[in-house]
Amino acid sequence: MKSLFYLVTLLVLLFTRPLMADTQQLLQLIDYVGVDYSGAIVNGDVASEAEYAEMLDFTAGITQQVVDLPEHEVKARLSEQ
Protein backbone atom coordinates (compact mmCIF):
# COMPACT_ATOMS: atom_id res chain seq x y z
CA MET A 1 0.00 0.00 0.00
CA LYS A 2 2.83 2.37 0.89
CA SER A 3 4.60 1.74 -2.40
CA LEU A 4 1.39 2.48 -4.31
CA PHE A 5 1.11 5.82 -2.51
CA TYR A 6 4.70 6.68 -3.42
CA LEU A 7 4.15 5.67 -7.02
CA VAL A 8 1.02 7.82 -7.33
CA THR A 9 2.77 10.75 -5.66
CA LEU A 10 5.72 10.43 -8.02
CA LEU A 11 3.45 10.30 -11.07
CA VAL A 12 1.50 13.36 -9.94
CA LEU A 13 4.72 15.29 -9.42
CA LEU A 14 6.10 14.25 -12.81
CA PHE A 15 2.96 15.30 -14.66
CA THR A 16 2.27 18.56 -12.80
CA ARG A 17 5.82 19.92 -12.86
CA PRO A 18 5.73 21.03 -16.53
CA LEU A 19 2.37 22.72 -15.94
CA MET A 20 3.78 24.55 -12.92
CA ALA A 21 6.78 25.71 -14.98
CA ASP A 22 4.50 26.92 -17.80
CA THR A 23 2.32 28.79 -15.32
CA GLN A 24 5.38 30.40 -13.72
CA GLN A 25 6.62 31.55 -17.12
CA LEU A 26 3.18 32.95 -17.95
CA LEU A 27 3.11 34.95 -14.71
CA GLN A 28 6.62 36.27 -15.36
CA LEU A 29 5.65 37.44 -18.85
CA ILE A 30 2.53 39.18 -17.54
CA ASP A 31 4.58 40.88 -14.84
CA TYR A 32 7.25 41.95 -17.33
CA VAL A 33 4.70 43.53 -19.67
CA GLY A 34 3.05 45.30 -16.74
CA VAL A 35 6.33 46.78 -15.55
CA ASP A 36 7.56 47.65 -19.05
CA TYR A 37 4.32 49.38 -20.07
CA SER A 38 5.42 52.79 -18.80
CA GLY A 39 8.50 52.64 -21.02
CA ALA A 40 6.43 51.96 -24.12
CA ILE A 41 3.30 54.04 -23.57
CA VAL A 42 3.12 57.58 -22.16
CA ASN A 43 -0.20 59.45 -21.93
CA GLY A 44 -1.79 56.88 -24.24
CA ASP A 45 0.80 57.36 -26.99
CA VAL A 46 3.61 55.06 -28.08
CA ALA A 47 6.78 56.51 -26.56
CA SER A 48 9.17 53.82 -27.78
CA GLU A 49 8.48 51.82 -30.93
CA ALA A 50 11.01 49.18 -29.89
CA GLU A 51 9.48 48.71 -26.43
CA TYR A 52 5.98 48.68 -27.91
CA ALA A 53 6.95 46.04 -30.49
CA GLU A 54 8.47 43.94 -27.71
CA MET A 55 5.27 44.26 -25.66
CA LEU A 56 3.18 43.14 -28.64
CA ASP A 57 5.43 40.11 -29.06
CA PHE A 58 5.20 39.20 -25.38
CA THR A 59 1.42 39.68 -25.28
CA ALA A 60 1.07 37.35 -28.28
CA GLY A 61 3.05 34.78 -26.29
CA ILE A 62 0.87 35.37 -23.23
CA THR A 63 -2.28 34.91 -25.30
CA GLN A 64 -1.00 31.63 -26.74
CA GLN A 65 0.02 30.32 -23.32
CA VAL A 66 -3.45 31.10 -21.94
CA VAL A 67 -5.00 29.23 -24.88
CA ASP A 68 -2.72 26.26 -24.15
CA LEU A 69 -3.70 26.05 -20.47
CA PRO A 70 -5.82 23.06 -19.46
CA GLU A 71 -9.54 23.75 -19.12
CA HIS A 72 -10.35 25.41 -15.80
CA GLU A 73 -12.67 28.17 -14.59
CA VAL A 74 -9.68 30.49 -14.22
CA LYS A 75 -8.73 29.94 -17.88
CA ALA A 76 -12.08 31.36 -18.98
CA ARG A 77 -11.53 34.50 -16.89
CA LEU A 78 -7.98 34.91 -18.20
CA SER A 79 -9.21 34.55 -21.77
CA GLU A 80 -11.63 37.43 -21.22
CA GLN A 81 -8.84 39.81 -20.17
C-alpha positions in Angstrom: 0.0 0.0 0.0 2.8 2.4 0.9 4.6 1.7 -2.4 1.4 2.5 -4.3 1.1 5.8 -2.5 4.7 6.7 -3.4 4.1 5.7 -7.0 1.0 7.8 -7.3 2.8 10.8 -5.7 5.7 10.4 -8.0 3.5 10.3 -11.1 1.5 13.4 -9.9 4.7 15.3 -9.4 6.1 14.2 -12.8 3.0 15.3 -14.7 2.3 18.6 -12.8 5.8 19.9 -12.9 5.7 21.0 -16.5 2.4 22.7 -15.9 3.8 24.6 -12.9 6.8 25.7 -15.0 4.5 26.9 -17.8 2.3 28.8 -15.3 5.4 30.4 -13.7 6.6 31.6 -17.1 3.2 32.9 -17.9 3.1 35.0 -14.7 6.6 36.3 -15.4 5.6 37.4 -18.9 2.5 39.2 -17.5 4.6 40.9 -14.8 7.3 41.9 -17.3 4.7 43.5 -19.7 3.1 45.3 -16.7 6.3 46.8 -15.5 7.6 47.6 -19.1 4.3 49.4 -20.1 5.4 52.8 -18.8 8.5 52.6 -21.0 6.4 52.0 -24.1 3.3 54.0 -23.6 3.1 57.6 -22.2 -0.2 59.4 -21.9 -1.8 56.9 -24.2 0.8 57.4 -27.0 3.6 55.1 -28.1 6.8 56.5 -26.6 9.2 53.8 -27.8 8.5 51.8 -30.9 11.0 49.2 -29.9 9.5 48.7 -26.4 6.0 48.7 -27.9 6.9 46.0 -30.5 8.5 43.9 -27.7 5.3 44.3 -25.7 3.2 43.1 -28.6 5.4 40.1 -29.1 5.2 39.2 -25.4 1.4 39.7 -25.3 1.1 37.4 -28.3 3.0 34.8 -26.3 0.9 35.4 -23.2 -2.3 34.9 -25.3 -1.0 31.6 -26.7 0.0 30.3 -23.3 -3.4 31.1 -21.9 -5.0 29.2 -24.9 -2.7 26.3 -24.1 -3.7 26.1 -20.5 -5.8 23.1 -19.5 -9.5 23.7 -19.1 -10.3 25.4 -15.8 -12.7 28.2 -14.6 -9.7 30.5 -14.2 -8.7 29.9 -17.9 -12.1 31.4 -19.0 -11.5 34.5 -16.9 -8.0 34.9 -18.2 -9.2 34.5 -21.8 -11.6 37.4 -21.2 -8.8 39.8 -20.2 
